[in-house]
Amino acid sequence: MLKNEVQTDVCIVGAGPAGMLLGLLLAKQGIEVIVLEKNVDFHREYRGEITQPRFVQMMKQLNLLDYIESNDHVKINEVVVFHDQKEIMQLAFDTLIEEESYCARLTQPTLLMALLEKAKQYPNFKMMFNTKVKDLLRDGEKIVGVYAQRQPGDSTNAEQLPSEGEMNIHARVTVGVDGRNSTMEKLANYELDLDYYVNDLLWFSFEKPESWDYNIYHFYFQKNYNYLFLPKLGGLIQCGISLTRGEFAKIKEEGIEPFKQRIIEDLPILRPYVEPMTDFKSFVLLLCKMRYVKEWAKDGCLLIGDAAHCVTPWGAVGSTLALGSAIITADVLYKGFKNNDLSLETLKQVQKRREQEVKMIQNLQVTLEKFLTREPLKKDLAPLMFSMATKMPDIMTTYKQLYTRETPLDIDESFVFAD
């Protein structure tokens, strides 16, 4: 079958938050961009939807905050930790930072549609859903694009591109932003420097009880399990149950009834939502894998976001971290195109500018997960450590590093959007 030949400046593989923001920022600078998304639309369940105060800071720096927050969202002002249903720690974000002192909860489709609507105004931005990357195009050792297969689906500014079938997309730079199970990572044979996996998180959602404060991120240390609760749009609460690696398989072997009883024993408020369950269909398992690609850049190709530096759900920092990498990538590529220098050394600047922050957060998460284990000694020690946390200046400094930025991102002023 004859393949269609397509040319662009940058091909972005993956239309998650980082991929969409990168595409928007590059298009703003006049760079030809094609974004490929393998799924038919933006709708996902239990993807990263909590953005940290540092996200609010970054969007404010780009002058996108008011636009983003014109969409339906929830502001989370504090984190509260409980042990045996007694409050042991309260962390209000305004104690860490005076302005932008909240997390913003947007559904991922809401955020992605907002970015897409903004990008539509640039004819040099093109996007195709239902398009899967099957292989890389190479010129010797250099990656010069992708071979993709497209099924009929939605697109943006892509009238001149094939509506379906096989295509070779030739690009001066190809960026893999396709998540923790990255196709681009596998096709380009990237090497991992870190592959850490000790815990799982089991998600389910339920209607918000009347007594529940909708603007708080709750965490509970209980007898049987540890729980985190996040507000979810539409009057729902999202609950994550912390499990050790592989524990869910044993729970399923045992059956739903004993599992339900342990949850109800821990938190009786969940009885009306858990008791009617007859199977495990309401639950979604997330493997809490942390990964770090040794070298993000190859000649002509770059990985960012979860494809390069996947973090665990703890602290709900993954999306914000990926968006920060997207902004820095846009800055590096913009200057590379401007200087006609898209060499491997130029692409390596992204990792050089991001690795300190990424590794700092990954190290914090490894430390945190050690306290979230269900081992007997650590199980009893963890609530004590959390109850002391807000009384210790060093710990408060750590929280500030996790949730906020001390300085704005060092990027070209031309990335700031007009009102």
N, C-alpha and C positions, 0 to 999 in steps of 0.2 A: 504493500500500500504506500502511495506517495505521501511523504510527510510535508506538512506546511512549514515554511521557514519564517520565523518571526525575529525581529531585531528590537532590542531595547537597551537602555543604559544599565538599569538595575532590575534583576528578577528577584522578587521576594517570595520565598516558599513558606506559606503559613500565614493565615489571617487572624491570628489571635491579637491581643492588645498591643504587643510589641511590634508585630508585623504591620498592623494597620497604622500605628503611630509613625513608624519609620517611613511607610509609603507616603503618608500625608506630608511629613516634613521634607522629604526629598522632592515631592511634587511641587511644594511651595517654592523650592529653589530652582524650578525649571528643569529638573532632571526627569528623563523618561523612565517611568516605573511600571512594571507589571507585577501584580500580586496574585499568587495562585493559592486557592483554598480547595482542599480535597473534598470537604463536606459540601452539602447542598445549600446550607445556610449557616447562620451564626449560632443557632440554638444548641446549648449544651446544658447539662446538669452538673452541679458541684464542681465547676471550674472556679479558678481564683476570682472572687468578686469583691473581696475586701481590699481597699487601697489605703495605704498608710498616710499619716501626715506628710511624709516626704513626697508622696504622690500629689497631694494638694499643693505643696510648695512648687513642685515641678510644673504642674499645670498653670499655676499662677505666674510662674516665670515666663511661660510661653504665651500668656494671656489667653489661655483656653479654659480656665477654671469656670468662669461664669457660663460659658457655652456648655461645658460638660454638665454642670450642675443645674442647667435649665431642664435637664431630663430627670425623671423620677429617681430618687436616691434616698438613702438613710444616712444620717450622720451619727457616728458612734463616738461618744465623748470620753469614755473611760473603760478600763478593764477591771473587773472585780473577781477575786479568787475566793473560793469557799473550801472548807474542809469539814466533812460531815455536816454540810448545810449551814455552817457558821462562817461568817465573813472573816477572812484572815488577811486580805490585802486589797487595797483600792488604789488604782493608778489612773488619775485623771490626766488626760493629755495636755491640759493647760498648765500642768506643773512642769512639763518638759519644754514647751514652746508656747509663746504668748499668742501668736497668730497661727492660722491653719492648724488649730489644736484639736483635730478630730480625724477619724478614719471615715472614708466615704464608701458606702456600700451601693454599688450599682450592679445590676445584673450584667453579665458579660455581653449578651446581645445588645443591651442598651448602650453600653460604652462603645461597642464595635460599630453599631449603626450610626452613632454620633460622629465617630471618626470618619466613617464612610461618607456621610452626608457632607462633611467639611471637605473631603478629598474630591468629591464629584465636580467641584467648581474648576478643577485643574484638568484640562484635556490631556495633559501628559501623564495623568494617573489612570491606569487601567487595572481592572480586577476581573477575575474569572472564578466562579464557584465550580464545584464538581469537576475539578481538574487535578489529576494525580501525577506527581513526578515519578517516572519509572527508571530514569537513568540520567547520568551526567554527560554533557558534551565536553570533550577535551581537545586541546591542541598541545600534544606532547603531555607534559606534566601539569599544564595550566587548565583549570576548569573555566570553560567559556560559555556555560549555560546549562540548560536541562532539556531532556526529552520528556514530554508530558503527553498524557492522553486525557482528552476532555469529553465529558458527556454533556448533553443539553442541560443548561442551567442558567441562573442569573449571571449578569455581568454588568460592569460599569465602564462607560467610555470605550467599549471593546467592539464596536460595530465592525471595525476593519479586521478583527481577528477571527480565526476559525470558530464557528459555533460548536463544533464537535470534531472528534477525530484526533489523529496523532499530529504532534507539532514539535519542532526543534526551536526552542527559544534561546537565541544567542544574546548574551549579556556581557557587558564589560565587568560587572560584578554580580555574583549570585549570593544571596544571603539566606541562610537556613534559619527560620524562626518557627520551626514546626514541632515544638514541644518536646516533652521528656522522652518520647518514643520516636525521635527524629529520623525520618527517612534520609535526610541529607547527611546526617552523621554517619549512617551506615554506608551509603553510597560512596562517600568521600573517604571512608576508612579513617575517621578521626580516632585518636587514642585518648582513653580516659586517664585522668590523674587521680580521681576520687570516685568511688562507687560504694556509697554507704547506705545500708538498709537494715534497720533493726525493728521498726514499728510500722503499724498500719493504722488507718483511721477509717472508721465505719460511719458513713453519713446517713441520716434520714431527716425528714422535715415534718413539722406538725404545726397546727394552728396556735397562735400566740395566746397563752392564758391571760386573763384580764389583769392579773397581778404582776405581769412580767413587764419590766422596763425595757422598752424597745430600743433604747439608744445606748445599751451597755453590752460589752463583750464579756460573757460569763465563763468562768472555768471552775470546775468542781473536782476536788479529790474525794472520792467516795470509797466505800469498802470493797466493792467488786471491780469498778472501773473508774477511770478518769474521763471527764466529759468537758467539751467546750460547746458553747452556744453562741450563735451569731444571728442578728436580725436578718430576715430575708424579706424582700418586697412582697406585697400582697398579703400582709398580715400573718406571715409565717415565721417560724423560728427554725434555723438549721442546727442540728445537733451532730457533733462528731464524738464517737466513742473511741478512746485510745486502746489499741490492742497491740500485743507483741506480734512480731512477724510470724505469720502462719497460724495465729490463734483462731482466726475466723473459721478456718477449715474444721477445727476441732469443735467449735461452737455449733456449726451446721450438722456435724455428725451426731451431736448430743440432742439437737432438735430445738425448735423455736420456744417451747414452753419454759424450760429452765432458764434460757437467756432472758426472756421477758420478765420472769420473776426476779432475776438478779437486778435488772434495770429498775423495776418498781421498788425493790428493797432499797436501792441506792437513792432514788428520787421519786417519791410517791406522786409528785405533781405530774409525772409522765404516764400514770396509770391509764387515764382516759384515751391516750393516743397509742399506747403500746399494747394494752390488753386485747383489743380487737384483732390484732395481727395473727394470721394463721400460717404464715410462711415468712421467708426472708426477702420477699420481693420489694419491700419498702426500703431496703438497705442497699447502699452503694459502697463498695470497698475501694479505698484509695491507698495504694502502696506508697509509704512515706520514704521514697528514695531520694537521696541526695547525690548528685553527680557533678563532676567538674571535668570538662574537656581540657586536656593538657595544653594544646595550642588551638585557639579558636580560628585562626586564619590559615588558609592555604592560598596558593597563587590563584587569584580570581574568585575566591570563595571565602565566606565568613559565616560562622555560627554565632548566634546571640540568643538571649532569653533562656528558657528551659532546655533548649537544644544544646547550649554550651554550659550553663551553670544552674542546674535544677536544684531547688531547695525543698525542704519539707513544708507541710502546711503550718507548722508551729510559728506563731507570730503573724501569720497571714501576710507574709512579706513578699511572696514570690512574684505576683503581678507587678508590684511597684518596682522590684529589682529589675525585672525584664524591661519595663518601660524606661527606666533610667539608662539601660544599655542601648535601647533603641534611639534615644535622644543623642547619646554620645556617638553612636554609629552614624547617624545622620550628619553630625558635625564633621566627623572624619571623612566621610564620603564626599560631602559638599566641598570641602577644602581639597580633597584629592582630585575631583573633577575640575575644580577651578585652576589647580596647578598642573593639570594633565599628568598626575602621578597616582595611579591606582596600583602601585607595586605591592608586593607581599609586605614590605616594610611599612607601607602606609596602612594596610589593613590590620597589621599587628598593633597599631596604636589603640585600637578599640579595647583590646584586652589589657594593655598597659594602663589605660585610664580607668578601667573598671575593676580589675582584679582585687585591689585592696579592699574595696567595699564589699564585693561578693564574698571573698574569703573571710572577712570579718563576720558577716552574717552567718555563713555556713558554720564557722567555729562556735558562734553563740548557740546555734541550733543543736550542734552535737552535745554541747554542755547541757542545754535544756532537756534534751531527750534522755540524758543519763538520770535526770531527776524525775522523769515521767515514767520510768520503768516500774513494773509491778513487783520487782524483787523485794522481799520482806524488809530489809534494812532501809533501802532507798525509798521504799513506799512510805515509811514513817518519817523519813528525814525530809522529803520534798515539801510537805506543808509547812514545816518549821522554817525552811529556807525561804519560802515565799512570804511567810508572815513577817520575816525580818527584812525583806527586800527593800521596801520603801523607806526604811529607816537607815539604810546604808548608802552614803554618797556615791561610792564606787558602783553600786548596783544601779542607782538612778542614772549615772553617766552611761552605763551599758544600755539601759532602756532608751535613753536619748539617741544613742548611736543606732539602735535598732529601728526606731520609728521616725527619726527626723534627719534632716541635713543641716549642718552648721553653716554652709555657704551655698550659694546658687551653683548650678552646673556651669562649667566653663565652656560656653558655646557661643557661636557667632550671633550677634544681635539680630541678624536678618531672619532668625527663626521665630521671632516674636510676632504673633498675629496682630493685625490691626483690630480695633474694636468693631 
